[in-house]
Amino acid sequence: MKSISILTLLLAIVVATTSCQTGPLVFQSDHISTDPIRVQRIQVHNHGKHTGISLPASKLNESIPALSKRFGDVRYYEIGWGDAGFYQAKKITSRLSFRAIFWPTETVMHVVGFNEEPASLFPYSQTHELLVTDQSLEGMIQFIASSFERDSEGEVISKRHGIYGESQFYEAEGSYFLFNTCNKWTAKALRSGGLDIGVPFKITSGAVMRDLKKQAQPHGLVIDPSPQPPAQR
């Protein structure tokens, strides 16, 4: 039994150190963040155990026109990626949680369309706002767009209605498991935009937010939630 435990631990270490190559993959580009002028606003939200990214809807619509048909003329999207069963479940069970963590599972994208300022939409979630360059936002959007599963005609694939607000689930690329979580997906998106954020060990939402606080962003804004339960999971 001891040898099995050691083998399991070694396997976990190997997976943890190599899982930054687990899909969706970080978008690589040499020109990201070369422009010193930061004119695009993005927000990263910590909803407790899960993180999501808010960004200008018009920019993502250019890469995924189907979103504008679904959501109309909204100002922002909040985007999240996660385990298909857990994310879409009406009731969270220990079986769903165990399966999502310890067994590679199918994934979904969660898209929320809205017009309010992102921080005000999630008053009970920690929000970190960043000003980034056009090139940086382009890299993030290319990563996000590549995270959507496509049909034979190259269109994104809709699933059920989302879990809050005007939202929708879509089929996604990649598998979810302990070392490839929704928070690692957020880190990959930020890394794709040229931000200096580590990817391999961003398993928790707290790890993502701690790295963001270290960013040298002169216009960065951290909004701490009030001491009440988070509105979203």
C-alpha contacts under 8 A as a table, 3 or more apart, distances in Angstrom:
res1	aa1	res2	aa2	distance
1	M	4	I	5.12
1	M	5	S	6.29
2	K	5	S	5.10
2	K	6	I	6.31
3	S	6	I	5.13
3	S	7	L	6.13
4	I	7	L	5.03
4	I	8	T	6.09
5	S	8	T	5.05
5	S	9	L	6.19
6	I	9	L	5.07
6	I	10	L	6.17
7	L	10	L	5.13
7	L	11	L	6.13
8	T	11	L	5.09
8	T	12	A	6.16
9	L	12	A	5.05
9	L	13	I	6.29
10	L	13	I	5.12
10	L	14	V	6.28
11	L	14	V	5.13
11	L	15	V	6.19
12	A	15	V	5.14
12	A	16	A	6.03
13	I	16	A	5.05
13	I	17	T	6.16
14	V	17	T	5.34
14	V	18	T	6.22
15	V	18	T	5.29
15	V	19	S	5.54
15	V	179	F	6.96
16	A	19	S	5.42
16	A	179	F	5.59
16	A	200	P	6.45
16	A	201	F	6.95
17	T	20	C	7.35
17	T	200	P	5.96
17	T	201	F	7.77
18	T	21	Q	6.10
18	T	22	T	7.73
18	T	200	P	7.15
19	S	22	T	4.98
19	S	179	F	6.37
19	S	180	N	6.54
19	S	200	P	6.30
20	C	25	L	7.45
20	C	26	V	7.91
20	C	180	N	7.79
20	C	188	K	7.97
20	C	199	V	6.08
20	C	200	P	5.15
21	Q	24	P	7.98
21	Q	25	L	5.99
21	Q	26	V	7.79
22	T	25	L	6.34
22	T	174	G	7.07
22	T	175	S	7.84
22	T	180	N	7.05
23	G	173	E	6.69
23	G	174	G	4.49
23	G	175	S	6.98
24	P	143	F	7.65
24	P	146	S	7.09
24	P	147	S	5.61
24	P	173	E	6.01
24	P	174	G	5.36
24	P	185	W	7.57
25	L	143	F	7.46
25	L	188	K	7.40
26	V	143	F	6.45
26	V	188	K	5.34
26	V	189	A	6.85
26	V	191	R	6.86
26	V	192	S	5.40
27	F	139	G	6.45
27	F	140	M	7.63
27	F	142	Q	6.86
27	F	143	F	5.43
27	F	189	A	7.94
27	F	191	R	7.91
27	F	192	S	4.77
27	F	193	G	7.97
28	Q	139	G	7.84
28	Q	192	S	6.30
29	S	32	I	5.88
29	S	139	G	7.48
29	S	192	S	7.92
31	H	34	T	5.87
31	H	135	Q	7.15
32	I	135	Q	5.12
32	I	136	S	5.23
32	I	139	G	6.67
32	I	193	G	6.28
32	I	194	G	5.55
33	S	36	P	7.17
33	S	132	V	7.76
33	S	133	T	6.02
33	S	134	D	7.91
33	S	135	Q	5.69
33	S	136	S	5.11
33	S	193	G	7.15
33	S	194	G	5.82
34	T	135	Q	7.54
35	D	38	R	7.63
35	D	133	T	6.27
35	D	134	D	7.83
35	D	135	Q	7.27
36	P	133	T	7.04
37	I	132	V	7.85
37	I	133	T	5.96
38	R	131	L	5.44
38	R	132	V	4.57
38	R	133	T	4.24
38	R	134	D	7.22
39	V	131	L	6.18
39	V	132	V	6.15
39	V	133	T	5.80
39	V	134	D	6.94
40	Q	131	L	5.44
40	Q	132	V	5.17
40	Q	133	T	5.96
40	Q	134	D	6.38
40	Q	137	L	7.08
41	R	55	L	6.78
41	R	56	P	7.62
41	R	129	E	7.01
41	R	130	L	5.82
41	R	131	L	4.73
41	R	132	V	6.36
42	I	53	I	7.09
42	I	54	S	5.65
42	I	55	L	4.83
42	I	56	P	7.53
42	I	129	E	5.83
42	I	130	L	5.48
42	I	131	L	6.56
42	I	132	V	7.48
43	Q	53	I	5.69
43	Q	54	S	5.01
43	Q	55	L	6.71
43	Q	118	P	7.12
43	Q	119	A	7.85
43	Q	127	T	6.42
43	Q	128	H	5.55
43	Q	129	E	4.31
43	Q	130	L	6.21
44	V	51	T	6.83
44	V	52	G	5.79
44	V	53	I	4.62
44	V	54	S	6.38
44	V	127	T	5.63
44	V	128	H	5.21
44	V	129	E	6.43
45	H	51	T	5.38
45	H	52	G	5.27
45	H	53	I	6.27
45	H	54	S	7.75
45	H	122	F	7.92
45	H	125	S	6.29
45	H	126	Q	5.70
45	H	127	T	4.52
45	H	128	H	6.54
46	N	49	K	7.21
46	N	50	H	6.07
46	N	51	T	4.64
46	N	52	G	6.91
46	N	125	S	5.54
46	N	126	Q	5.04
46	N	127	T	6.33
46	N	205	S	6.16
46	N	206	G	7.75
46	N	209	M	7.41
47	H	50	H	5.34
47	H	51	T	5.94
47	H	52	G	7.91
47	H	124	Y	7.73
47	H	125	S	4.97
47	H	126	Q	6.88
47	H	230	P	6.06
47	H	231	A	7.34
47	H	232	Q	5.61
47	H	233	R	5.57
48	G	51	T	7.64
48	G	125	S	7.22
48	G	205	S	6.97
48	G	230	P	6.49
48	G	232	Q	7.64
48	G	233	R	6.11
49	K	204	T	6.64
49	K	205	S	5.58
49	K	233	R	6.50
50	H	182	C	6.47
50	H	183	N	6.37
50	H	204	T	7.63
50	H	205	S	5.75
50	H	233	R	6.25
51	T	80	G	7.01
51	T	182	C	6.80
51	T	183	N	5.71
51	T	186	T	6.75
51	T	205	S	5.80
52	G	78	E	6.31
52	G	79	I	5.53
52	G	80	G	4.76
52	G	81	W	7.87
52	G	186	T	6.69
53	I	78	E	5.33
53	I	79	I	5.26
53	I	80	G	6.71
53	I	186	T	7.13
54	S	76	Y	6.51
54	S	77	Y	5.45
54	S	78	E	4.11
54	S	79	I	6.30
54	S	118	P	6.72
55	L	59	K	7.99
55	L	76	Y	5.62
55	L	77	Y	5.74
55	L	78	E	6.67
56	P	59	K	5.70
56	P	60	L	7.02
56	P	75	R	6.00
56	P	76	Y	4.69
56	P	77	Y	6.51
57	A	60	L	5.37
57	A	61	N	6.06
57	A	74	V	6.50
57	A	75	R	5.33
57	A	76	Y	4.43
57	A	77	Y	5.32
57	A	113	G	7.77
58	S	61	N	5.08
58	S	62	E	6.60
58	S	75	R	7.07
58	S	76	Y	7.79
59	K	62	E	5.53
59	K	63	S	7.35
59	K	141	I	7.67
60	L	63	S	5.35
60	L	64	I	6.08
60	L	65	P	7.99
60	L	141	I	6.24
60	L	145	A	7.74
61	N	64	I	4.82
61	N	65	P	4.80
61	N	66	A	7.39
61	N	67	L	6.03
61	N	68	S	5.86
62	E	65	P	5.92
63	S	141	I	7.63
63	S	142	Q	7.69
63	S	145	A	6.56
64	I	67	L	5.91
64	I	68	S	7.86
64	I	145	A	6.90
64	I	156	V	7.79
65	P	68	S	5.57
65	P	69	K	6.87
66	A	69	K	5.13
66	A	70	R	6.31
66	A	155	E	7.52
66	A	156	V	7.27
67	L	70	R	5.01
67	L	71	F	5.95
67	L	72	G	7.75
68	S	71	F	5.22
68	S	72	G	4.92
68	S	73	D	6.64
69	K	72	G	5.65
71	F	74	V	6.63
71	F	113	G	6.02
71	F	166	E	7.69
74	V	77	Y	7.82
74	V	113	G	6.06
74	V	114	F	5.52
74	V	115	N	5.50
75	R	113	G	7.58
75	R	114	F	6.22
75	R	115	N	4.90
75	R	116	E	7.87
76	Y	113	G	5.90
76	Y	114	F	5.47
76	Y	115	N	6.06
76	Y	116	E	7.98
76	Y	118	P	7.70
77	Y	111	V	6.34
77	Y	112	V	5.31
77	Y	113	G	4.70
77	Y	114	F	6.43
78	E	110	H	7.91
78	E	111	V	5.73
78	E	112	V	5.05
78	E	113	G	6.77
79	I	109	M	7.05
79	I	110	H	5.71
79	I	111	V	4.85
79	I	112	V	6.67
80	G	109	M	5.71
80	G	110	H	5.00
80	G	111	V	6.69
80	G	182	C	7.09
80	G	186	T	7.72
81	W	107	T	7.02
81	W	108	V	5.79
81	W	109	M	4.56
81	W	110	H	6.16
81	W	172	A	7.59
81	W	182	C	5.39
81	W	185	W	6.74
82	G	86	F	7.84
82	G	87	Y	6.21
82	G	107	T	5.38
82	G	108	V	5.67
82	G	109	M	6.72
82	G	176	Y	6.52
82	G	181	T	6.76
82	G	182	C	4.98
83	D	86	F	5.47
83	D	87	Y	5.63
83	D	100	A	6.20
83	D	105	T	6.34
83	D	106	E	6.09
83	D	107	T	4.53
83	D	108	V	6.36
83	D	175	S	7.68
83	D	176	Y	5.47
83	D	182	C	7.90
84	A	87	Y	5.43
84	A	88	Q	6.04
84	A	105	T	7.30
84	A	106	E	5.54
84	A	107	T	4.42
84	A	108	V	5.10
85	G	88	Q	5.59
85	G	89	A	5.90
85	G	96	L	6.86
85	G	100	A	7.72
85	G	106	E	7.78
85	G	107	T	7.93
86	F	89	A	5.30
86	F	92	I	6.72
86	F	96	L	5.86
86	F	97	S	6.77
86	F	100	A	6.84
87	Y	108	V	7.73
88	Q	162	G	7.52
88	Q	163	I	7.30
89	A	92	I	6.18
92	I	96	L	6.58
92	I	97	S	7.30
93	T	96	L	5.27
93	T	97	S	6.38
94	S	97	S	5.03
94	S	98	F	6.03
95	R	98	F	5.20
95	R	99	R	6.09
96	L	99	R	5.22
96	L	100	A	6.09
97	S	100	A	5.20
97	S	101	I	6.27
98	F	101	I	5.32
98	F	102	F	5.99
98	F	103	W	7.86
99	R	102	F	5.52
99	R	103	W	5.31
99	R	104	P	7.91
99	R	105	T	7.68
100	A	103	W	5.95
100	A	104	P	6.95
100	A	105	T	6.34
100	A	176	Y	6.62
100	A	177	F	5.78
100	A	178	L	7.51
101	I	104	P	7.73
101	I	176	Y	7.56
101	I	177	F	4.80
101	I	178	L	4.53
102	F	177	F	5.83
102	F	178	L	5.89
103	W	176	Y	7.82
103	W	177	F	5.77
103	W	178	L	7.88
104	P	175	S	5.44
104	P	176	Y	5.27
104	P	177	F	4.87
105	T	175	S	5.23
105	T	176	Y	5.17
105	T	177	F	6.73
106	E	172	A	7.75
106	E	174	G	7.16
106	E	175	S	5.34
106	E	176	Y	6.51
107	T	171	E	6.64
107	T	172	A	5.28
107	T	173	E	6.71
107	T	174	G	6.55
107	T	175	S	5.94
107	T	176	Y	6.25
108	V	148	F	7.93
108	V	169	F	6.32
108	V	170	Y	5.49
108	V	171	E	4.67
108	V	172	A	4.49
108	V	173	E	7.67
109	M	147	S	7.63
109	M	148	F	6.74
109	M	169	F	5.57
109	M	170	Y	5.02
109	M	171	E	6.19
109	M	172	A	5.55
110	H	162	G	6.52
110	H	167	S	7.06
110	H	168	Q	5.88
110	H	169	F	4.67
110	H	170	Y	6.52
111	V	162	G	7.38
111	V	167	S	5.41
111	V	168	Q	5.39
111	V	169	F	6.43
111	V	170	Y	7.96
112	V	162	G	7.56
112	V	164	Y	7.66
112	V	165	G	6.69
112	V	166	E	5.72
112	V	167	S	4.15
112	V	168	Q	6.64
113	G	165	G	7.76
113	G	166	E	5.76
113	G	167	S	6.20
114	F	165	G	7.97
114	F	166	E	7.15
116	E	120	S	6.82
116	E	121	L	6.23
117	E	120	S	5.48
117	E	121	L	6.41
118	P	121	L	5.16
118	P	122	F	6.72
119	A	122	F	5.48
119	A	123	P	6.34
119	A	127	T	6.13
119	A	223	I	7.60
120	S	123	P	5.36
122	F	125	S	5.45
122	F	231	A	7.17
123	P	126	Q	7.93
123	P	225	P	6.44
123	P	226	S	7.69
123	P	231	A	7.83
124	Y	225	P	4.88
124	Y	226	S	6.10
124	Y	227	P	7.96
124	Y	228	Q	6.58
124	Y	229	P	6.77
124	Y	230	P	4.78
124	Y	231	A	5.78
125	S	224	D	7.34
125	S	225	P	5.28
125	S	230	P	5.71
125	S	231	A	7.15
125	S	232	Q	7.84
126	Q	222	V	7.42
126	Q	223	I	5.77
126	Q	224	D	4.89
126	Q	225	P	5.11
127	T	221	L	7.98
127	T	222	V	5.83
127	T	223	I	5.15
127	T	224	D	6.76
127	T	225	P	7.92
128	H	209	M	7.53
128	H	212	L	7.38
128	H	213	K	7.94
128	H	220	G	7.16
128	H	221	L	5.64
128	H	222	V	4.43
128	H	223	I	6.30
129	E	220	G	5.52
129	E	221	L	4.93
129	E	222	V	6.33
130	L	217	Q	6.79
130	L	219	H	6.73
130	L	220	G	4.84
130	L	221	L	6.77
131	L	217	Q	7.18
131	L	219	H	6.35
131	L	220	G	6.67
132	V	136	S	6.01
132	V	137	L	6.61
133	T	136	S	5.02
133	T	137	L	6.30
134	D	137	L	5.25
134	D	138	E	6.14
135	Q	138	E	4.94
135	Q	139	G	6.34
135	Q	193	G	7.36
136	S	139	G	5.23
136	S	140	M	6.48
136	S	192	S	7.59
136	S	193	G	4.09
136	S	194	G	5.97
136	S	195	L	7.91
137	L	140	M	5.09
137	L	141	I	6.14
137	L	193	G	5.85
138	E	141	I	5.14
138	E	142	Q	6.18
138	E	193	G	7.01
139	G	142	Q	5.18
139	G	143	F	6.38
139	G	189	A	7.97
139	G	192	S	5.16
139	G	193	G	4.53
139	G	194	G	7.50
140	M	143	F	5.17
140	M	144	I	6.17
140	M	189	A	5.12
140	M	190	L	6.22
140	M	191	R	7.74
140	M	192	S	5.19
140	M	193	G	4.75
141	I	144	I	4.93
141	I	145	A	5.89
141	I	189	A	7.90
142	Q	145	A	5.16
142	Q	146	S	6.15
143	F	146	S	5.14
143	F	147	S	6.39
143	F	188	K	7.92
143	F	189	A	5.95
143	F	192	S	6.43
144	I	147	S	5.11
144	I	148	F	7.23
144	I	189	A	6.67
145	A	148	F	5.80
146	S	149	E	7.66
146	S	173	E	7.61
147	S	172	A	5.65
147	S	173	E	5.11
147	S	174	G	7.58
148	F	156	V	6.20
148	F	157	I	7.88
148	F	170	Y	7.01
148	F	171	E	6.20
148	F	172	A	4.42
148	F	173	E	5.72
149	E	156	V	5.99
149	E	157	I	6.60
149	E	170	Y	7.67
149	E	171	E	5.28
149	E	172	A	4.52
149	E	173	E	5.18
150	R	153	E	7.48
150	R	154	G	5.03
150	R	155	E	5.07
150	R	156	V	4.66
150	R	157	I	6.08
150	R	171	E	7.86
151	D	154	G	5.20
151	D	155	E	5.42
151	D	156	V	6.48
151	D	157	I	6.54
152	S	155	E	7.48
156	V	170	Y	6.93
156	V	171	E	7.37
157	I	170	Y	5.44
157	I	171	E	5.56
158	S	168	Q	7.29
158	S	169	F	6.15
158	S	170	Y	4.48
158	S	171	E	6.57
159	K	168	Q	7.12
159	K	169	F	5.16
159	K	170	Y	5.19
159	K	171	E	6.78
160	R	168	Q	6.36
160	R	169	F	5.63
160	R	170	Y	7.80
161	H	167	S	6.05
161	H	168	Q	4.53
161	H	169	F	5.99
162	G	165	G	7.63
162	G	166	E	7.31
162	G	167	S	4.43
162	G	168	Q	4.22
162	G	169	F	5.41
163	I	167	S	6.83
163	I	168	Q	7.89
164	Y	167	S	6.31
175	S	180	N	7.37
176	Y	179	F	7.95
176	Y	180	N	5.47
176	Y	181	T	5.80
176	Y	182	C	7.77
177	F	180	N	5.18
177	F	181	T	6.08
178	L	181	T	6.19
178	L	203	I	7.41
179	F	184	K	7.91
179	F	201	F	7.66
179	F	203	I	6.31
180	N	183	N	8.00
180	N	184	K	5.90
180	N	185	W	7.27
180	N	203	I	7.06
181	T	184	K	5.16
181	T	185	W	6.39
181	T	203	I	5.84
181	T	204	T	7.82
182	C	185	W	5.00
182	C	186	T	6.44
182	C	203	I	7.79
183	N	186	T	5.00
183	N	187	A	6.33
183	N	202	K	6.12
183	N	203	I	5.68
183	N	204	T	5.77
183	N	205	S	5.55
183	N	208	V	6.77
184	K	187	A	4.93
184	K	188	K	6.13
184	K	199	V	6.27
184	K	200	P	7.45
184	K	201	F	7.55
184	K	202	K	4.95
184	K	203	I	5.62
184	K	204	T	7.73
184	K	208	V	7.96
185	W	188	K	5.03
185	W	189	A	6.27
186	T	189	A	5.11
186	T	190	L	6.35
186	T	208	V	7.77
187	A	190	L	5.16
187	A	191	R	6.03
187	A	197	I	6.70
187	A	198	G	7.10
187	A	199	V	5.64
187	A	202	K	6.72
187	A	208	V	6.54
188	K	191	R	4.96
188	K	192	S	5.99
188	K	199	V	6.17
189	A	192	S	5.06
189	A	193	G	6.64
190	L	193	G	5.14
190	L	194	G	6.80
190	L	195	L	5.68
190	L	197	I	7.13
191	R	194	G	5.08
191	R	195	L	5.02
191	R	196	D	6.57
191	R	197	I	5.97
191	R	198	G	7.57
191	R	199	V	7.54
192	S	195	L	7.36
195	L	215	Q	7.87
196	D	215	Q	7.16
197	I	211	D	6.14
197	I	212	L	7.31
198	G	201	F	7.26
198	G	202	K	7.16
198	G	211	D	7.71
199	V	202	K	5.61
201	F	207	A	7.91
202	K	205	S	7.50
202	K	207	A	5.50
202	K	208	V	5.93
203	I	207	A	7.01
204	T	207	A	5.38
204	T	208	V	6.83
205	S	208	V	5.27
205	S	209	M	6.39
206	G	209	M	5.15
206	G	210	R	6.06
207	A	210	R	5.25
207	A	211	D	6.42
208	V	211	D	5.36
208	V	212	L	6.38
209	M	212	L	5.02
209	M	213	K	6.36
210	R	213	K	5.32
210	R	214	K	6.88
211	D	214	K	5.33
211	D	215	Q	6.91
212	L	215	Q	5.27
213	K	222	V	7.79
217	Q	220	G	5.05
225	P	228	Q	7.62
230	P	233	R	7.14
